[in-house]
């Protein structure tokens, strides 16, 4: 006799043999709000961490030329095509003011892949990674997926986001493999100072705990050409990994190309991991990335100014909404991150703004328990679009 069929039984059968970390894995997204936005129409969607600028022609042309030249085969060096390896070495040496040779960089299909390789290099089942929150949800879930314990540590909010280093270090224990931070941060825009970076590096040298620094927004920094970086002070032998990507500062989110900067002593292991995880990054994509690095400084500045304009607009108009909680203006990133007095869960506020203003914002619970009252607004958009969105929000919330 066949077992009784039911959707529940089918679901259980589907999970047979699947790792526990995968069975309960889920995507953190804004699916319900996005469905409603399609029904409403005329919604200005500012909930995604992505600008509205298409990748410029000079980058696209470099990739097209690589296709036309027949660069459609495997890249033999799994850690990157020679022209991009050389360009990244020269670029990082220039912006960080100290030599970063080719042996310290591995090219990856996207910043997320760089992040995953960094975690997979270090994390065993039963170990933990302490990460600074509020944080992009992919970090928590990637640690969980690999088999480690994600251990959030929240920034303090006192009108501005602040890092308590003593409490952070006390959160680590004998099972901690790494401290993970994003600087400038998604979603808060908090940026670690050089002194905080030095304290983290000193702690790593004392304890053997690795520092993983997500610096994807490092060029989208408003107090200088580049945000303070762990790479500006770390030596080749330090337990330091820096995650980066072409997505944000070069308008290349859909290209899926990033890189990981690491000690040369783990280059061979990362090359082998790359071979077995993704077999490298496509050559024409890397050709586009070379053009971005070699010719893209005016583009980086244009995007940085675009974000500064968006932030200035946002802070000027949001202040007109009664009960708004506006932190000190961020030093980097591409977001305004704010709250409403008396609201502990921003999902209700996001739903109200979507219904009444037709503007889509991301609720803070996506970034952890320490930011449930906050809303994230991406300001890397056309000035007129941001101005229209703010006009609608001010009218609706007043």
C-alpha positions as CSV (number, residue, x, y, z in Angstrom):
1,X,0.0,0.0,0.0
2,X,1.4,3.4,-1.0
3,X,1.8,6.0,1.7
4,X,-0.9,8.6,1.9
5,X,0.0,11.6,-0.2
6,X,-0.1,15.2,1.2
7,X,1.8,18.4,0.6
8,X,3.3,18.1,4.1
9,X,4.5,14.5,3.4
10,X,5.9,15.7,0.0
11,X,7.7,18.5,1.8
12,X,9.2,16.1,4.3
13,X,10.2,13.7,1.5
14,X,11.9,16.6,-0.4
15,X,14.0,17.4,2.7
16,X,15.4,13.9,3.1
17,X,19.2,14.0,3.2
18,X,19.3,17.8,2.9
19,X,21.7,19.5,5.4
20,X,20.1,21.2,8.3
21,X,21.7,24.5,7.3
22,X,20.0,24.3,3.9
23,X,16.6,23.0,5.1
24,X,15.8,26.2,7.1
25,X,17.6,28.6,4.7
26,X,15.4,31.4,3.4
27,X,15.9,34.6,1.5
28,X,15.5,37.9,3.3
29,X,13.6,40.1,0.9
30,X,10.7,42.5,0.4
31,X,8.6,40.1,-1.6
32,X,5.2,41.1,-0.1
33,X,5.9,44.8,-0.6
34,X,7.1,44.2,-4.1
35,X,4.0,42.3,-5.0
36,X,1.8,45.1,-3.7
37,X,4.0,47.6,-5.6
38,X,3.2,45.9,-8.9
39,X,-0.5,46.1,-8.1
40,X,-0.3,49.8,-7.3
41,X,1.8,50.9,-10.2
42,X,3.7,54.2,-10.3
43,X,5.9,53.1,-7.4
44,X,9.4,54.6,-7.0
45,X,11.3,51.6,-5.7
46,X,14.2,52.7,-3.4
47,X,14.5,49.5,-1.4
48,X,17.2,47.8,-3.5
49,X,20.9,48.4,-2.9
50,X,21.5,49.4,-6.5
51,X,21.9,52.6,-8.4
52,X,19.9,53.5,-11.6
53,X,22.9,54.2,-13.8
54,X,23.6,51.7,-16.6
55,X,27.2,50.6,-16.8
56,X,29.0,53.2,-19.0
57,X,29.9,52.5,-22.6
58,X,33.7,52.4,-22.1
59,X,33.3,49.4,-19.8
60,X,30.7,47.6,-22.0
61,X,32.9,48.2,-25.1
62,X,35.9,46.5,-23.4
63,X,33.8,43.4,-22.7
64,X,32.4,43.4,-26.2
65,X,36.0,43.7,-27.6
66,X,37.0,40.7,-25.6
67,X,34.1,38.7,-27.0
68,X,35.0,39.8,-30.5
69,X,38.7,38.7,-29.9
70,X,37.5,35.2,-29.0
71,X,38.3,35.4,-25.3
72,X,35.6,32.9,-24.6
73,X,37.7,30.1,-23.1
74,X,38.6,29.1,-19.6
75,X,41.0,31.6,-17.8
76,X,43.9,29.2,-16.8
77,X,44.7,31.1,-13.6
78,X,41.7,30.5,-11.4
79,X,42.7,33.6,-9.3
80,X,42.2,35.9,-12.2
81,X,43.2,36.9,-15.8
82,X,46.7,38.5,-15.8
83,X,45.5,42.0,-17.1
84,X,43.0,42.3,-14.2
85,X,45.4,40.9,-11.6
86,X,48.0,43.5,-12.6
87,X,45.4,46.4,-12.7
88,X,44.1,45.5,-9.2
89,X,47.6,45.3,-7.8
90,X,48.4,48.7,-9.2
91,X,45.1,50.2,-8.1
92,X,45.2,48.9,-4.5
93,X,48.8,49.9,-4.1
94,X,47.9,53.4,-5.3
95,X,44.7,54.0,-3.2
96,X,46.0,52.4,0.0
97,X,49.6,53.8,-0.2
98,X,51.4,50.5,0.3
99,X,52.4,47.6,-2.0
100,X,49.7,45.0,-2.6
101,X,51.2,42.5,-5.0
102,X,49.3,40.2,-7.4
103,X,49.9,37.3,-5.0
104,X,47.4,38.9,-2.5
105,X,44.4,39.2,-4.8
106,X,41.8,36.6,-6.0
107,X,39.2,37.7,-8.6
108,X,35.7,36.3,-8.0
109,X,32.3,36.2,-9.8
110,X,30.9,39.0,-7.6
111,X,31.5,40.4,-4.2
112,X,29.2,37.7,-2.7
113,X,31.5,35.0,-4.0
114,X,34.5,36.8,-2.4
115,X,32.7,36.9,0.9
116,X,31.7,33.2,0.7
117,X,35.3,32.2,-0.1
118,X,36.5,34.2,2.8
119,X,34.1,32.5,5.2
120,X,34.6,29.1,3.7
121,X,38.3,29.4,4.2
122,X,38.0,29.9,7.9
123,X,34.7,28.6,9.3
124,X,34.1,25.1,10.7
125,X,31.0,23.6,12.2
126,X,31.0,24.6,15.8
127,X,32.9,27.8,15.3
128,X,31.4,31.3,15.2
129,X,31.8,34.6,13.3
130,X,31.1,37.8,15.2
131,X,29.6,40.3,12.8
132,X,28.9,44.0,13.3
133,X,25.2,44.8,12.9
134,X,22.9,46.3,11.6
135,X,24.1,44.3,8.6
136,X,23.2,43.1,5.1
137,X,21.3,39.9,5.7
138,X,23.5,37.9,3.3
139,X,26.3,37.9,5.9
140,X,24.3,36.2,8.7
141,X,22.9,33.6,6.2
142,X,26.3,32.9,4.6
143,X,27.9,32.1,7.9
144,X,24.9,29.8,8.7
145,X,25.1,28.2,5.3
146,X,28.7,27.2,5.7
147,X,27.9,25.7,9.1
148,X,29.2,28.3,11.5
149,X,27.3,30.3,14.2
150,X,26.4,33.8,13.2
151,X,26.9,36.0,16.2
152,X,25.6,39.6,15.8
153,X,27.1,42.4,17.7
154,X,25.2,45.7,17.4
155,X,26.6,49.2,17.0
156,X,25.3,51.6,19.6
157,X,22.9,54.2,18.4
158,X,23.1,57.6,20.2
159,X,22.1,59.9,17.5
160,X,24.9,58.4,15.5
161,X,26.1,54.8,15.1
162,X,29.1,54.0,17.3
163,X,31.3,50.9,17.7
164,X,32.1,49.9,21.3
165,X,35.4,47.9,20.8
166,X,35.6,46.6,24.3
167,X,32.1,45.0,24.1
168,X,32.9,43.7,20.6
169,X,36.1,42.0,21.8
170,X,34.3,40.6,24.8
171,X,31.7,39.0,22.4
172,X,34.5,36.8,21.0
173,X,35.5,33.5,22.6
174,X,37.7,30.4,21.9
175,X,35.4,29.3,19.1
176,X,35.5,32.7,17.2
177,X,37.2,32.4,13.9
178,X,36.6,35.9,12.6
179,X,35.2,39.4,13.2
180,X,33.2,40.6,10.2
181,X,32.5,44.3,9.6
182,X,31.3,46.3,6.6
183,X,32.8,49.8,6.3
184,X,31.2,52.0,5.1
185,X,28.2,50.0,6.3
186,X,25.1,48.8,4.5
187,X,22.6,50.0,5.8
188,X,23.8,52.6,8.3
189,X,26.7,54.3,6.5
190,X,28.8,53.9,9.7
191,X,32.5,53.9,8.7
192,X,35.3,52.6,10.8
193,X,38.1,55.1,11.7
194,X,41.8,54.3,11.1
195,X,42.1,54.1,14.9
196,X,39.3,51.5,15.1
197,X,40.9,49.5,12.3
198,X,44.2,49.6,14.1
199,X,42.5,48.3,17.3
200,X,40.9,45.5,15.3
201,X,44.3,44.5,13.8
202,X,46.0,44.6,17.2
203,X,43.3,42.3,18.6
204,X,43.7,39.9,15.7
205,X,47.5,39.8,16.2
206,X,47.0,39.1,20.0
207,X,44.3,36.4,19.6
208,X,44.7,34.9,16.1
209,X,41.1,35.8,15.2
210,X,40.8,36.9,11.6
211,X,39.4,40.2,10.5
212,X,37.1,40.2,7.4
213,X,36.5,43.7,6.2
214,X,33.7,44.2,3.6
215,X,34.9,47.3,1.8
216,X,32.5,47.2,-1.2
217,X,31.4,50.8,-0.4
218,X,35.0,52.0,0.3
219,X,35.1,54.4,-2.7
220,X,31.6,55.8,-1.9
221,X,33.1,57.8,1.0
222,X,32.5,61.5,1.5
223,X,35.4,62.6,3.7
224,X,38.1,61.6,1.2
225,X,39.0,59.6,-1.9
226,X,38.7,56.2,-0.1
227,X,37.4,55.1,3.3
228,X,39.9,54.0,6.0
229,X,40.8,50.4,5.1
230,X,42.4,47.5,6.9
231,X,44.7,47.2,3.9
232,X,46.3,50.5,4.7
233,X,47.8,49.1,7.9
234,X,47.9,45.3,7.6
235,X,51.1,43.4,6.6
236,X,51.1,40.5,4.2
237,X,51.3,38.0,7.1
238,X,48.3,39.4,9.0
239,X,45.0,37.4,9.4
240,X,43.1,39.9,7.3
241,X,40.7,39.5,4.4
242,X,39.2,42.4,2.5
243,X,36.1,41.8,0.3
244,X,35.4,44.1,-2.6
245,X,33.3,44.4,-5.7
246,X,32.9,46.4,-9.0
247,X,29.1,46.5,-8.4
248,X,28.6,49.8,-6.5
249,X,31.4,52.3,-7.4
250,X,31.5,51.3,-11.1
251,X,27.8,50.7,-11.7
252,X,28.3,47.0,-12.5
253,X,25.9,45.1,-10.2
254,X,24.7,42.8,-12.9
255,X,28.2,41.9,-14.1
256,X,29.0,39.7,-11.1
257,X,32.7,40.5,-10.6
258,X,34.6,41.2,-7.4
259,X,37.8,40.4,-5.6
260,X,39.2,39.2,-2.3
261,X,42.5,40.7,-1.0
262,X,44.3,38.3,1.4
263,X,47.6,37.2,2.7
264,X,49.8,35.7,0.0
265,X,50.1,32.6,2.2
266,X,46.6,31.5,1.5
267,X,46.7,32.3,-2.3
268,X,47.1,28.6,-3.3
269,X,44.2,27.5,-1.1
270,X,41.9,30.2,-2.5
271,X,42.9,29.3,-6.1
272,X,42.0,25.7,-5.4
273,X,38.7,26.7,-3.8
274,X,37.9,28.9,-6.8
275,X,38.5,26.0,-9.1
276,X,36.1,23.7,-7.3
277,X,33.4,26.4,-6.5
278,X,33.1,28.3,-9.8
279,X,36.1,27.6,-12.1
280,X,37.0,31.3,-12.2
281,X,35.4,34.5,-13.6
282,X,34.6,34.8,-17.3
283,X,37.4,36.5,-19.4
284,X,35.1,39.1,-21.1
285,X,33.7,40.2,-17.7
286,X,37.3,40.6,-16.4
287,X,38.1,42.7,-19.5
288,X,35.3,45.0,-18.6
289,X,36.6,45.2,-15.0
290,X,40.1,46.2,-16.3
291,X,38.6,49.1,-18.2
292,X,36.7,50.1,-15.0
293,X,39.9,50.1,-13.0
294,X,42.1,51.8,-15.6
295,X,39.7,54.5,-16.8
296,X,37.0,54.7,-14.2
297,X,38.1,57.3,-11.7
298,X,35.8,60.0,-13.2
299,X,32.9,57.5,-13.0
300,X,33.6,56.8,-9.3
301,X,33.6,60.5,-8.6
302,X,30.3,60.9,-10.5
303,X,28.6,58.2,-8.6
304,X,29.9,59.6,-5.3
305,X,28.6,63.0,-6.1
306,X,25.3,61.5,-7.2
307,X,24.9,59.9,-3.8
308,X,25.9,63.0,-1.9
309,X,23.3,65.0,-3.8
310,X,20.7,62.3,-2.9
311,X,21.6,62.3,0.7
312,X,21.5,66.1,0.9
313,X,18.0,66.0,-0.6
314,X,16.9,63.3,1.7
315,X,18.1,64.9,4.9
316,X,16.7,68.3,3.8
317,X,13.1,66.9,3.1
318,X,12.8,64.1,5.6
319,X,13.4,66.6,8.5
320,X,10.0,68.1,7.6
321,X,8.2,64.8,8.7
322,X,7.0,65.0,12.3
323,X,8.6,62.4,14.6
324,X,11.4,61.6,12.2
325,X,14.6,60.2,13.7
326,X,17.5,61.2,11.5
327,X,21.0,59.9,12.5
328,X,24.0,62.1,11.8
329,X,24.5,62.1,8.0
330,X,26.5,59.0,7.0
331,X,30.1,59.3,6.0
332,X,29.7,56.7,3.2
333,X,27.5,54.2,1.4
334,X,24.4,54.9,-0.6
335,X,21.6,54.9,1.9
336,X,19.6,57.1,4.2
337,X,18.7,55.0,7.3
338,X,16.1,56.6,9.6
339,X,13.3,55.8,12.0
340,X,10.0,57.2,13.3
341,X,9.4,58.0,16.9
342,X,7.1,55.5,18.7
343,X,7.5,52.9,15.9
344,X,9.3,49.7,17.0
345,X,8.7,47.8,13.8
346,X,9.3,49.7,10.5
347,X,7.3,47.2,8.4
348,X,4.1,49.0,9.3
349,X,5.6,52.4,8.3
350,X,7.0,50.9,5.0
351,X,3.6,49.6,4.2
352,X,2.0,52.9,4.9
353,X,4.5,54.8,2.8
354,X,4.0,52.3,-0.1
355,X,0.2,52.7,0.0
356,X,0.0,56.4,0.5
357,X,3.1,57.8,-1.2
358,X,3.9,55.0,-3.7
359,X,7.5,54.9,-2.5
360,X,9.2,51.6,-1.7
361,X,11.6,51.5,1.3
362,X,13.3,48.5,3.0
363,X,12.2,47.8,6.6
364,X,15.0,47.6,9.1
365,X,14.2,44.1,10.4
366,X,16.0,42.8,7.3
367,X,19.3,44.0,8.8
368,X,18.9,42.5,12.2
369,X,17.1,42.9,15.6
370,X,19.0,46.1,16.4
371,X,17.4,48.0,13.6
372,X,13.8,46.9,13.4
373,X,12.6,50.5,13.9
374,X,14.6,51.8,10.9
375,X,13.9,52.3,7.2
376,X,16.5,52.1,4.5
377,X,16.2,54.4,1.4
378,X,18.7,54.0,-1.4
379,X,19.7,57.5,-2.7
380,X,21.9,56.5,-5.6
381,X,19.3,57.6,-8.1
382,X,18.5,60.4,-10.5
383,X,18.1,63.7,-8.6
384,X,14.6,64.3,-9.9
385,X,13.4,60.8,-9.0
386,X,14.7,61.2,-5.4
387,X,13.0,64.7,-5.2
388,X,9.7,63.2,-6.4
389,X,9.9,60.4,-3.9
390,X,10.6,62.8,-1.0
391,X,7.8,65.1,-2.1
392,X,5.4,62.2,-1.9
393,X,6.7,61.0,1.4
394,X,6.5,64.4,3.1
395,X,3.0,64.9,1.8
396,X,1.8,61.5,2.9
397,X,3.5,61.6,6.4
398,X,2.2,65.0,7.2
